[in-house]
Amino acid sequence: MSRMLVNGCSYAHRWGYATKDLGDRLGYDETVNLAIPASSNERIFRTTVNYILENPVDLVVVGLTFWQRSESPFARNIPIEGPWISYGNHTLNFEYLERMGIMLDGSRADMEQYVKHKLVMEWRPDYIDKMLTDLLCFTGWLKSRGIKYCVFGSCDMQYNCFTTTPAKKEALLADPCIIDIFNWSSNKFLHENGAEFEIEDRILDPLIRHYEESAHGVLNDYLYEYITKNCL
């Protein structure tokens, strides 16, 4: 059975059932979407690798998220996720974690203090370069296993970094299976093509809005053409 694997943050999660439509058009028997809200890029790479080590996958489609997000092993073991929790603000969203039924190990105060100080130290451009290095290693690993892939930015085009060498940026731009993450994002594309966004996001910048699942048909059209031309 052929399988397409999708991963990302809330933007790929809201893409929802429409990912199956894309998988069906590309000829895959099954589409699995591992995206969860508030995911970090570290989580996206890690859970994709973990899933592939235990399940056959033919195509990986990844929507990258904000580079500032990180993760730490604060949870009791969760299927696929392990003990890891992603975060992008100076505190954990404990209400969201409770709604998801995620049990944490350790005190709330200790975790809040750790996350606050960790992100203060890590919100610097050098971590953009680290993420770009991780992306090169991730796609190289997929290639080594003969797995096709398509990677793009969902929401964040702030990936330019003065510590990134020209050779590294050129390597990313030269890979036809990585849509130009420095100048293109799926949210930018959806906005420019008039996609309906969720009403509660109306005050947000168009690049960080969440778009309606039903509005993703235009993105599916674009990705279908791009993947069939460049990645298969």
C-alpha positions as a Markdown table, in Angstrom:
| # | Residue | x | y | z |
|---|---|---|---|---|
| 1 | Met | 0.0 | 0.0 | 0.0 |
| 2 | Ser | 1.4 | 3.4 | -1.0 |
| 3 | Arg | 1.4 | 6.2 | 1.6 |
| 4 | Met | 1.9 | 10.0 | 1.7 |
| 5 | Leu | 2.9 | 11.4 | 5.0 |
| 6 | Val | 2.2 | 15.1 | 5.9 |
| 7 | Asn | 3.7 | 16.9 | 8.9 |
| 8 | Gly | 3.7 | 20.5 | 10.2 |
| 9 | Cys | 2.1 | 22.7 | 12.8 |
| 10 | Ser | -1.4 | 24.1 | 13.1 |
| 11 | Tyr | -1.4 | 25.3 | 9.5 |
| 12 | Ala | -0.9 | 21.8 | 8.2 |
| 13 | His | -3.3 | 20.5 | 10.9 |
| 14 | Arg | -6.0 | 22.9 | 9.7 |
| 15 | Trp | -5.3 | 21.7 | 6.1 |
| 16 | Gly | -6.9 | 18.6 | 7.6 |
| 17 | Tyr | -8.9 | 16.2 | 5.4 |
| 18 | Ala | -7.9 | 18.2 | 2.3 |
| 19 | Thr | -4.5 | 16.5 | 2.6 |
| 20 | Lys | -6.2 | 13.3 | 1.6 |
| 21 | Asp | -7.6 | 14.9 | -1.5 |
| 22 | Leu | -4.0 | 15.8 | -2.5 |
| 23 | Gly | -2.8 | 12.3 | -1.7 |
| 24 | Asp | -5.6 | 10.8 | -3.7 |
| 25 | Arg | -4.8 | 13.0 | -6.7 |
| 26 | Leu | -1.1 | 12.0 | -6.5 |
| 27 | Gly | -2.2 | 8.3 | -6.5 |
| 28 | Tyr | -1.4 | 7.3 | -3.0 |
| 29 | Asp | -3.6 | 4.7 | -1.2 |
| 30 | Glu | -3.3 | 6.4 | 2.2 |
| 31 | Thr | -2.5 | 9.8 | 3.5 |
| 32 | Val | -1.3 | 10.2 | 7.1 |
| 33 | Asn | -1.2 | 13.7 | 8.7 |
| 34 | Leu | 1.0 | 14.0 | 11.8 |
| 35 | Ala | 0.7 | 17.8 | 12.1 |
| 36 | Ile | -0.3 | 19.2 | 15.5 |
| 37 | Pro | -0.9 | 22.8 | 16.7 |
| 38 | Ala | 2.2 | 24.6 | 18.1 |
| 39 | Ser | 4.6 | 22.1 | 16.6 |
| 40 | Ser | 8.2 | 23.1 | 16.3 |
| 41 | Asn | 10.4 | 22.3 | 13.3 |
| 42 | Glu | 12.4 | 20.0 | 15.6 |
| 43 | Arg | 9.3 | 18.0 | 16.3 |
| 44 | Ile | 8.4 | 17.9 | 12.6 |
| 45 | Phe | 11.7 | 16.4 | 11.7 |
| 46 | Arg | 11.8 | 14.0 | 14.7 |
| 47 | Thr | 8.3 | 12.6 | 14.4 |
| 48 | Thr | 8.6 | 12.2 | 10.6 |
| 49 | Val | 11.8 | 10.1 | 11.1 |
| 50 | Asn | 10.2 | 8.1 | 13.9 |
| 51 | Tyr | 7.2 | 7.3 | 11.8 |
| 52 | Ile | 9.2 | 6.3 | 8.8 |
| 53 | Leu | 11.4 | 4.0 | 10.9 |
| 54 | Glu | 8.3 | 1.9 | 11.7 |
| 55 | Asn | 6.1 | 2.5 | 8.6 |
| 56 | Pro | 6.6 | 2.4 | 4.9 |
| 57 | Val | 6.3 | 5.9 | 3.4 |
| 58 | Asp | 6.6 | 6.9 | -0.3 |
| 59 | Leu | 6.2 | 10.7 | -0.2 |
| 60 | Val | 6.7 | 13.2 | 2.7 |
| 61 | Val | 5.1 | 16.6 | 2.5 |
| 62 | Val | 6.3 | 19.0 | 5.2 |
| 63 | Gly | 5.1 | 22.6 | 6.0 |
| 64 | Leu | 7.8 | 24.2 | 8.1 |
| 65 | Thr | 6.8 | 26.4 | 11.0 |
| 66 | Phe | 8.3 | 29.4 | 12.9 |
| 67 | Trp | 12.0 | 29.0 | 13.5 |
| 68 | Gln | 11.7 | 30.4 | 17.1 |
| 69 | Arg | 9.8 | 27.3 | 18.3 |
| 70 | Ser | 11.6 | 24.7 | 20.4 |
| 71 | Glu | 10.8 | 21.6 | 22.4 |
| 72 | Ser | 11.7 | 19.9 | 25.7 |
| 73 | Pro | 10.9 | 16.4 | 27.2 |
| 74 | Phe | 8.4 | 17.5 | 29.8 |
| 75 | Ala | 5.6 | 14.9 | 29.1 |
| 76 | Arg | 5.0 | 11.3 | 29.9 |
| 77 | Asn | 5.4 | 9.2 | 26.8 |
| 78 | Ile | 2.9 | 10.0 | 24.1 |
| 79 | Pro | 2.4 | 7.8 | 21.0 |
| 80 | Ile | 4.6 | 9.1 | 18.2 |
| 81 | Glu | 5.5 | 12.3 | 20.2 |
| 82 | Gly | 7.4 | 10.6 | 22.9 |
| 83 | Pro | 8.0 | 12.9 | 25.9 |
| 84 | Trp | 8.5 | 16.0 | 23.9 |
| 85 | Ile | 6.5 | 19.2 | 24.1 |
| 86 | Ser | 6.8 | 22.1 | 21.6 |
| 87 | Tyr | 6.5 | 25.7 | 22.6 |
| 88 | Gly | 7.1 | 29.1 | 21.0 |
| 89 | Asn | 6.1 | 31.6 | 23.7 |
| 90 | His | 7.7 | 32.4 | 27.0 |
| 91 | Thr | 5.5 | 29.9 | 28.8 |
| 92 | Leu | 3.8 | 26.6 | 28.0 |
| 93 | Asn | 0.1 | 26.6 | 27.1 |
| 94 | Phe | -1.0 | 24.4 | 30.0 |
| 95 | Glu | -4.7 | 24.8 | 29.1 |
| 96 | Tyr | -4.1 | 23.4 | 25.6 |
| 97 | Leu | -2.0 | 20.5 | 27.0 |
| 98 | Glu | -4.7 | 19.6 | 29.5 |
| 99 | Arg | -7.4 | 19.6 | 26.7 |
| 100 | Met | -5.1 | 17.3 | 24.7 |
| 101 | Gly | -4.9 | 15.0 | 27.7 |
| 102 | Ile | -1.1 | 15.4 | 27.9 |
| 103 | Met | 0.3 | 14.6 | 31.4 |
| 104 | Leu | 3.5 | 16.5 | 32.4 |
| 105 | Asp | 6.3 | 15.4 | 34.6 |
| 106 | Gly | 7.6 | 18.1 | 36.9 |
| 107 | Ser | 6.2 | 21.3 | 38.4 |
| 108 | Arg | 4.4 | 24.0 | 36.4 |
| 109 | Ala | 6.6 | 26.7 | 37.9 |
| 110 | Asp | 9.8 | 25.0 | 37.1 |
| 111 | Met | 8.8 | 24.4 | 33.5 |
| 112 | Glu | 7.6 | 28.0 | 33.1 |
| 113 | Gln | 10.9 | 29.3 | 34.4 |
| 114 | Tyr | 13.0 | 27.0 | 32.2 |
| 115 | Val | 11.1 | 27.8 | 29.0 |
| 116 | Lys | 11.2 | 31.6 | 29.7 |
| 117 | His | 15.0 | 31.6 | 30.1 |
| 118 | Lys | 15.7 | 29.1 | 27.4 |
| 119 | Leu | 13.8 | 31.1 | 24.8 |
| 120 | Val | 15.4 | 34.4 | 25.9 |
| 121 | Met | 18.8 | 32.8 | 25.1 |
| 122 | Glu | 17.7 | 31.1 | 21.9 |
| 123 | Trp | 15.8 | 33.8 | 20.1 |
| 124 | Arg | 18.8 | 34.7 | 18.0 |
| 125 | Pro | 19.6 | 34.3 | 14.3 |
| 126 | Asp | 22.1 | 31.6 | 14.9 |
| 127 | Tyr | 19.2 | 29.2 | 15.5 |
| 128 | Ile | 17.8 | 29.9 | 12.1 |
| 129 | Asp | 21.1 | 28.6 | 10.6 |
| 130 | Lys | 20.8 | 25.5 | 12.9 |
| 131 | Met | 17.3 | 24.9 | 11.5 |
| 132 | Leu | 18.5 | 25.2 | 8.0 |
| 133 | Thr | 21.3 | 22.7 | 8.7 |
| 134 | Asp | 18.7 | 20.3 | 10.3 |
| 135 | Leu | 16.6 | 20.7 | 7.1 |
| 136 | Leu | 19.6 | 19.7 | 4.9 |
| 137 | Cys | 20.3 | 16.7 | 7.1 |
| 138 | Phe | 16.6 | 15.7 | 7.2 |
| 139 | Thr | 16.1 | 15.8 | 3.4 |
| 140 | Gly | 19.5 | 14.0 | 2.9 |
| 141 | Trp | 18.2 | 11.2 | 5.2 |
| 142 | Leu | 15.0 | 11.0 | 3.1 |
| 143 | Lys | 17.1 | 10.7 | -0.1 |
| 144 | Ser | 19.2 | 8.0 | 1.5 |
| 145 | Arg | 16.1 | 5.9 | 2.0 |
| 146 | Gly | 14.7 | 6.6 | -1.5 |
| 147 | Ile | 11.8 | 8.6 | -0.1 |
| 148 | Lys | 10.4 | 11.4 | -2.2 |
| 149 | Tyr | 9.6 | 14.7 | -0.4 |
| 150 | Cys | 8.3 | 18.2 | -0.8 |
| 151 | Val | 9.1 | 20.8 | 1.8 |
| 152 | Phe | 7.8 | 24.4 | 2.0 |
| 153 | Gly | 7.3 | 27.1 | 4.6 |
| 154 | Ser | 3.8 | 27.4 | 6.0 |
| 155 | Cys | 3.9 | 30.8 | 7.7 |
| 156 | Asp | 7.4 | 32.1 | 8.3 |
| 157 | Met | 9.7 | 33.5 | 5.6 |
| 158 | Gln | 12.2 | 34.8 | 8.2 |
| 159 | Tyr | 14.8 | 32.2 | 7.3 |
| 160 | Asn | 17.5 | 34.5 | 6.1 |
| 161 | Cys | 20.4 | 34.5 | 8.5 |
| 162 | Phe | 23.7 | 36.4 | 8.3 |
| 163 | Thr | 25.5 | 33.4 | 9.8 |
| 164 | Thr | 24.3 | 31.1 | 7.0 |
| 165 | Thr | 26.9 | 30.6 | 4.4 |
| 166 | Pro | 26.1 | 31.3 | 0.7 |
| 167 | Ala | 26.9 | 27.7 | -0.1 |
| 168 | Lys | 24.2 | 26.4 | 2.4 |
| 169 | Lys | 21.6 | 28.8 | 1.1 |
| 170 | Glu | 22.4 | 27.8 | -2.5 |
| 171 | Ala | 22.1 | 24.1 | -1.6 |
| 172 | Leu | 18.6 | 24.7 | -0.2 |
| 173 | Leu | 17.6 | 26.8 | -3.3 |
| 174 | Ala | 19.1 | 24.2 | -5.7 |
| 175 | Asp | 16.9 | 21.4 | -4.3 |
| 176 | Pro | 13.7 | 21.3 | -6.5 |
| 177 | Cys | 11.9 | 19.5 | -3.7 |
| 178 | Ile | 12.2 | 22.4 | -1.3 |
| 179 | Ile | 10.0 | 25.2 | -2.5 |
| 180 | Asp | 11.8 | 28.5 | -2.0 |
| 181 | Ile | 11.4 | 28.9 | 1.8 |
| 182 | Phe | 13.0 | 32.4 | 1.7 |
| 183 | Asn | 10.3 | 33.9 | -0.5 |
| 184 | Trp | 7.3 | 31.6 | -0.6 |
| 185 | Ser | 4.9 | 30.2 | 2.0 |
| 186 | Ser | 1.6 | 28.4 | 1.8 |
| 187 | Asn | -0.1 | 31.1 | 3.8 |
| 188 | Lys | 1.2 | 33.8 | 1.5 |
| 189 | Phe | -0.1 | 31.8 | -1.4 |
| 190 | Leu | -3.5 | 31.2 | 0.1 |
| 191 | His | -3.8 | 34.9 | 0.9 |
| 192 | Glu | -2.8 | 36.0 | -2.6 |
| 193 | Asn | -5.4 | 33.6 | -4.0 |
| 194 | Gly | -8.3 | 34.9 | -1.9 |
| 195 | Ala | -8.6 | 31.9 | 0.4 |
| 196 | Glu | -11.1 | 32.2 | 3.2 |
| 197 | Phe | -9.5 | 32.5 | 6.6 |
| 198 | Glu | -10.9 | 31.6 | 10.0 |
| 199 | Ile | -12.8 | 34.6 | 11.4 |
| 200 | Glu | -11.0 | 34.7 | 14.8 |
| 201 | Asp | -7.8 | 35.4 | 12.9 |
| 202 | Arg | -9.1 | 38.5 | 11.1 |
| 203 | Ile | -6.9 | 40.8 | 13.1 |
| 204 | Leu | -3.7 | 38.8 | 12.3 |
| 205 | Asp | -1.3 | 39.4 | 9.5 |
| 206 | Pro | -2.3 | 37.4 | 6.5 |
| 207 | Leu | 0.9 | 35.4 | 6.7 |
| 208 | Ile | 0.0 | 34.0 | 10.1 |
| 209 | Arg | -3.7 | 33.5 | 9.7 |
| 210 | His | -5.3 | 30.0 | 9.7 |
| 211 | Tyr | -7.2 | 29.4 | 6.6 |
| 212 | Glu | -10.3 | 27.3 | 6.3 |
| 213 | Glu | -9.9 | 23.7 | 5.4 |
| 214 | Ser | -12.3 | 24.1 | 2.5 |
| 215 | Ala | -10.1 | 26.9 | 1.1 |
| 216 | His | -7.1 | 24.6 | 0.7 |
| 217 | Gly | -8.2 | 23.4 | -2.8 |
| 218 | Val | -6.1 | 26.1 | -4.4 |
| 219 | Leu | -3.1 | 25.0 | -2.5 |
| 220 | Asn | -3.7 | 21.4 | -3.4 |
| 221 | Asp | -3.8 | 22.4 | -7.1 |
| 222 | Tyr | -0.5 | 24.2 | -6.8 |
| 223 | Leu | 1.2 | 21.4 | -4.8 |
| 224 | Tyr | -0.1 | 18.8 | -7.2 |
| 225 | Glu | 1.5 | 20.5 | -10.2 |
| 226 | Tyr | 4.7 | 21.3 | -8.3 |
| 227 | Ile | 5.2 | 17.8 | -6.9 |
| 228 | Thr | 4.4 | 16.0 | -10.1 |
| 229 | Lys | 6.8 | 18.3 | -12.0 |
| 230 | Asn | 9.7 | 18.4 | -9.5 |
| 231 | Cys | 9.5 | 15.7 | -6.8 |
| 232 | Leu | 8.2 | 12.4 | -8.3 |
